[in-house]
Amino acid sequence: MIDHPDILLGRSLAARTLDREVTAAAHSDAKVLLTGESGVGKEVSARFIHQRSARRDGAFVALNCAGVPDSLLESELFGHVRGAFTDAYRDKTGLLEAASGGTVFLDEVGEMSLRMQAMLLRFLETGEIQRVGADRATGRLNVRVICATNRSLPERVAEGAFREDLFYRLNVVHIHVPPLRERREDLPEMVEHFRRYYAQRHGLAMPDFDVDVMSHLLAYRWPGNIRELRNAVERLVVRAQNGRVGCADLPAEIREGASVAEHEAHIVAPLSPTEALADAAAQEILRQMTVGGASFWHVVHDPFLARDLTRETVRRVVGLGLERTRGRYEQLPAVFNLTTRDHRRLMTFLRKHDCLVSGVGHAGPTTVGDEPVALGRSRAS
């Protein structure tokens, strides 16, 4: 039984790096600043920092600073006393006080007014709170503060919209949460997780997704990131007909967006019949690895040694993989369902059989670490 839709998922380099950074941040009480686009999972990362920390038994309290008017934000954070303002009929505990012994998560902190920024800075420096309408501060609180923003705070500082001293107070541990388009190899695992979760949540049979559906999901850019993917999968599960989901069931923006992305990705010189055959085979092999979970050793290495695959096809598979890793060979194991320990063996195989290709999907030469690699011929070169 899946208890919650939001968990850290993925085996890509970006996902593993994020998991390591979240775990490292959990080992201390240092302030954390999470950055990244809307919908990438900054609150999920904050919850995991809390759950993996010594404060796990304390409260985790979240507040979206952009969703509360400035006139109410002070009361939400610090609380108020009876009679402090109209409708203040009783004392109210603020979120900072409610999270004492635990963690408070302030999302969209970049939207705070300069006045509220000054009040937050004072709390971070002293640990003391003063409720709205109170004539003195209360005792010190023991609460960890994690903040998040989809803004560039250095730019906000340069514009005079964010206090530089507050930025440095918050930016002790900085974790950037990558967008979904930079970790597409994690998408099949995410789709499977959300498919199971929402089928269970709505009491429905888990529908099967046609292969073309997954191809569209992989090609789409996901501007709304994981939040958009989660909502899209829930919609597909709820609206599935006869236990199957086809391309016609996809939202129009995903169908059209995927078609545009595929069209742009294939604006290249015309292929020869041999190249076209290798291209089609490589696309299917990549699908088997990214969607079907097959290993490079089983669908590329062994067939090539048995002479069932041509060198051109292997080069094309490598080129497609490099499109996903921005030309970084050291990240190919995550795309090809290998472990990081397989990297040296993979590179030895590719070099031995002249299957290294020039960089694709990125600016600059293809590299292994910081060293350029020998290049073989490919359609993308």
C-alpha positions in Angstrom: 0.0 0.0 0.0 1.4 3.4 -1.0 0.7 5.9 1.8 1.7 9.2 0.1 2.1 10.4 -3.5 5.2 12.5 -2.7 8.4 10.6 -2.2 11.9 11.0 -3.5 12.1 8.9 -6.6 14.6 8.2 -9.3 17.9 6.6 -10.1 19.3 9.4 -12.3 22.5 11.2 -11.3 20.3 14.3 -10.5 18.0 12.2 -8.3 20.9 10.5 -6.5 22.6 13.8 -5.9 19.5 15.4 -4.5 19.0 12.4 -2.1 22.6 12.7 -0.9 22.2 16.4 -0.3 18.9 16.0 1.6 20.5 13.3 3.8 23.6 15.4 4.5 21.4 18.4 5.4 19.4 16.2 7.8 22.5 15.5 9.9 22.7 19.1 11.2 20.3 21.8 12.3 21.8 24.3 9.8 19.3 26.5 7.9 18.5 25.2 4.4 17.6 27.2 1.3 15.9 25.1 -1.4 15.7 26.6 -4.9 14.1 25.4 -8.1 11.2 25.9 -10.4 7.6 25.6 -9.2 6.4 22.1 -8.8 9.8 20.3 -8.6 9.3 19.0 -5.1 10.9 21.6 -2.8 8.4 20.9 0.0 8.9 17.1 -0.5 12.6 17.6 0.0 12.1 19.7 3.1 9.9 17.0 4.6 12.5 14.4 4.0 15.2 16.6 5.6 12.9 16.8 8.7 12.0 13.1 8.6 15.7 12.0 8.4 16.8 14.5 11.1 16.9 14.2 14.9 13.8 16.4 14.9 11.7 13.7 13.2 9.4 13.3 16.3 8.7 17.0 16.4 6.2 18.9 14.2 6.8 19.8 10.6 4.9 23.1 9.9 4.7 24.5 6.4 3.6 28.0 5.2 3.4 29.4 1.7 4.4 33.0 2.2 3.0 34.0 -1.2 -0.4 32.7 -0.2 -0.9 34.9 2.9 -1.5 38.6 2.7 1.3 40.6 4.4 -1.2 42.0 6.9 -1.8 38.4 8.2 1.6 36.9 7.7 3.0 38.4 10.9 0.2 36.9 13.0 0.6 33.5 11.2 4.3 33.3 12.0 4.5 34.9 15.4 0.9 34.6 16.7 -1.1 37.3 18.4 -2.7 38.2 21.8 -6.3 38.8 22.4 -7.4 42.3 21.4 -4.4 42.9 19.2 -6.6 43.8 16.2 -10.3 43.5 15.2 -11.5 39.9 15.4 -8.6 38.9 17.7 -10.9 37.4 20.3 -8.3 35.1 21.9 -4.6 34.5 22.0 -3.2 32.6 19.0 0.0 30.5 18.8 2.1 31.3 15.7 3.5 28.7 13.4 7.1 29.2 14.7 6.0 28.5 18.2 3.9 25.5 17.1 6.9 24.0 15.4 9.1 24.3 18.4 11.3 21.2 18.7 10.6 20.5 15.0 10.9 22.2 11.7 9.2 25.1 10.0 9.2 25.3 6.2 8.7 28.7 4.6 7.9 28.3 0.9 8.2 31.2 -1.5 10.2 33.2 1.0 11.3 35.5 -1.8 7.8 37.0 -1.9 8.0 38.4 1.7 7.8 42.1 2.1 10.9 43.9 3.4 9.1 44.5 6.7 8.5 40.8 7.2 12.0 40.0 6.1 13.3 42.2 8.9 11.1 40.5 11.4 12.2 37.0 10.2 15.9 38.1 10.3 15.5 39.2 13.9 14.0 35.9 14.9 16.8 34.0 13.1 19.3 36.1 15.1 17.7 35.9 18.5 15.4 32.9 18.5 12.8 35.1 20.2 9.3 35.8 19.1 6.9 38.6 20.0 3.3 38.0 19.4 1.3 40.8 17.6 -0.1 43.1 20.3 2.3 41.7 23.1 4.5 44.2 25.0 7.4 41.9 25.3 9.1 38.9 23.7 8.6 35.4 24.9 11.4 32.9 25.6 13.7 31.5 22.9 12.3 28.8 20.5 14.1 25.7 19.4 13.0 25.4 15.8 14.8 24.6 12.6 14.0 26.9 9.6 14.0 25.6 6.0 13.1 28.0 3.3 12.3 27.7 -0.4 11.9 29.9 -3.5 11.6 29.7 -7.2 13.1 33.1 -7.5 16.8 34.1 -7.9 17.4 35.7 -4.5 20.7 37.2 -5.6 18.8 39.0 -8.3 16.1 40.1 -5.8 18.9 41.4 -3.6 20.4 43.4 -6.5 16.9 44.8 -7.2 16.6 45.9 -3.6 13.6 43.6 -3.1 15.3 41.1 -0.7 17.6 41.9 2.2 21.2 40.8 1.6 21.8 40.0 5.3 18.7 37.7 5.4 19.8 36.0 2.2 23.1 35.1 3.9 21.3 34.0 7.0 19.1 31.6 5.0 21.7 30.4 2.5 23.8 28.2 4.9 23.0 24.9 3.1 21.8 25.5 -0.5 20.1 22.6 -2.3 18.9 23.1 -5.9 16.0 20.8 -6.9 16.3 20.1 -10.6 13.4 20.4 -13.0 11.8 17.2 -14.4 13.1 17.8 -17.9 16.7 17.4 -16.6 15.9 14.0 -15.1 13.7 12.4 -17.8 15.1 8.9 -17.1 13.3 9.1 -13.7 9.9 9.7 -15.3 8.9 6.0 -15.9 9.4 5.3 -12.2 7.4 8.3 -11.2 4.6 7.4 -13.6 4.5 3.9 -12.2 4.4 5.2 -8.6 1.6 7.8 -9.3 -0.3 5.2 -11.3 -0.3 2.8 -8.4 -1.0 5.4 -5.8 -4.0 7.0 -7.5 -5.5 3.6 -8.4 -5.4 2.7 -4.7 -6.6 6.0 -3.6 -9.7 6.0 -5.8 -10.4 2.3 -5.4 -9.8 1.6 -9.1 -8.1 -1.1 -11.0 -4.6 0.0 -12.1 -4.9 0.8 -15.9 -2.3 -0.2 -18.5 -0.6 2.6 -20.4 0.0 2.1 -24.1 3.7 2.3 -25.2 2.9 5.5 -27.2 1.5 7.1 -24.1 4.8 6.7 -22.3 6.6 8.0 -25.4 4.5 11.2 -25.3 5.1 11.6 -21.6 8.9 11.3 -22.1 8.9 13.8 -25.0 6.8 16.4 -23.2 8.8 19.2 -21.4 6.7 19.3 -18.2 6.8 23.1 -17.4 4.8 22.3 -14.2 7.3 19.6 -13.3 6.4 16.8 -10.9 3.2 18.5 -9.7 2.0 18.6 -13.3 3.0 15.0 -13.9 1.2 13.8 -10.7 -2.0 15.6 -11.7 -1.8 14.3 -15.3 -1.4 10.7 -14.1 -4.2 11.0 -11.7 -6.5 12.3 -14.5 -5.5 9.4 -16.7 -6.1 6.8 -13.9 -9.5 8.3 -13.1 -10.6 8.5 -16.8 -9.2 5.2 -18.0 -11.6 3.2 -20.2 -11.6 -0.6 -20.0 -8.4 -0.6 -18.0 -6.3 1.0 -20.7 -4.9 4.5 -21.4 -4.2 5.5 -25.0 -2.8 8.6 -26.6 -6.3 9.9 -27.2 -6.7 10.0 -23.4 -3.7 12.4 -22.9 -4.5 16.1 -22.3 -4.2 18.1 -25.4 -1.2 20.2 -24.1 0.8 17.0 -23.6 -0.1 15.5 -27.0 0.7 18.8 -28.8 3.8 19.6 -26.7 5.3 16.1 -27.2 4.7 16.4 -31.0 6.5 19.7 -31.1 9.4 18.4 -29.1 9.7 15.3 -31.2 9.6 17.4 -34.4 12.4 19.7 -33.2 14.5 16.8 -32.0 14.4 15.2 -35.5 15.2 18.3 -37.7 18.3 16.7 -39.1 19.7 15.7 -42.5 17.8 12.9 -44.3 18.8 9.5 -43.3 20.1 6.8 -45.6 18.2 3.4 -45.4 20.9 1.9 -43.3 20.9 4.9 -40.9 17.1 4.9 -40.7 17.1 1.2 -39.8 19.8 1.8 -37.1 17.8 4.9 -35.8 14.5 2.9 -35.5 16.3 0.0 -33.7 18.1 2.4 -31.3 14.9 4.2 -30.4 13.3 0.9 -29.5 16.3 -0.2 -27.5 16.3 3.0 -25.6 12.6 2.6 -24.9 13.3 -0.9 -23.5 15.9 0.6 -21.1 14.1 3.7 -20.0 10.5 2.4 -20.0 10.9 -1.4 -19.7 13.8 -1.4 -17.3 16.1 -3.5 -19.4 19.9 -3.3 -18.9 22.4 -2.1 -21.5 24.3 -5.4 -21.1 21.2 -7.4 -22.1 19.8 -5.3 -25.0 23.0 -3.8 -26.5 26.2 -5.4 -25.3 25.2 -9.1 -25.7 23.3 -8.7 -29.0 26.2 -6.7 -30.5 28.8 -9.4 -29.5 26.4 -11.9 -31.1 26.4 -9.8 -34.2 22.6 -9.1 -33.9 23.3 -5.4 -33.7 25.4 -3.2 -35.9 28.0 -0.7 -34.7 25.9 2.1 -36.2 22.9 1.0 -34.0 25.1 1.0 -30.9 26.5 4.4 -31.7 23.0 5.7 -32.1 21.9 4.3 -28.8 24.9 6.0 -27.2 24.0 9.2 -29.0 20.4 9.1 -27.7 21.7 8.5 -24.2 24.0 11.5 -24.5 21.1 13.7 -25.5 19.6 12.9 -22.1 22.8 13.5 -20.2 23.9 16.7 -22.1 26.9 14.9 -23.5 28.2 13.5 -20.2 29.4 9.9 -20.5 29.7 9.5 -16.8 25.9 9.9 -16.5 25.1 7.2 -19.1 24.9 4.4 -16.5 21.8 5.9 -15.0 20.1 6.1 -18.5 21.2 2.6 -19.4 20.0 0.9 -16.2 23.5 0.3 -14.9 25.2 1.1 -11.6 28.0 3.7 -11.2 30.4 0.8 -10.9 29.6 -0.2 -14.4 30.9 3.1 -15.9 34.5 1.9 -16.5 33.3 -1.4 -18.1 30.9 0.6 -20.3 33.6 3.0 -21.5 36.0 0.1 -22.1 33.4 -1.6 -24.3 32.6 1.5 -26.2 36.2 2.4 -26.9 37.2 -1.1 -27.8 34.5 -1.4 -30.5 34.8 2.2 -31.7 31.3 3.2 -30.5 32.1 6.5 -28.8 30.2 9.4 -30.5 30.5 13.1 -30.7 28.5 15.1 -28.1 24.8 15.8 -28.7 22.2 17.8 -26.9 24.8 20.1 -25.3 27.3 22.8 -26.1 30.9 21.8 -26.3 32.8 18.6 -26.8 31.7 15.3 -25.3 33.7 14.5 -22.2 34.3 11.9 -19.6 34.8 13.9 -16.4 36.9 16.8 -17.7 38.7 14.9 -20.5 37.6 14.8 -24.1 37.0 11.4 -25.5 37.9 9.9 -28.9 35.1 10.3 -31.3 33.4 7.9 -33.6 31.0 8.6 -36.5 27.4 9.3 -35.7 24.4 10.9 -37.4 24.4 13.6 -34.6 28.1 14.5 -35.1 
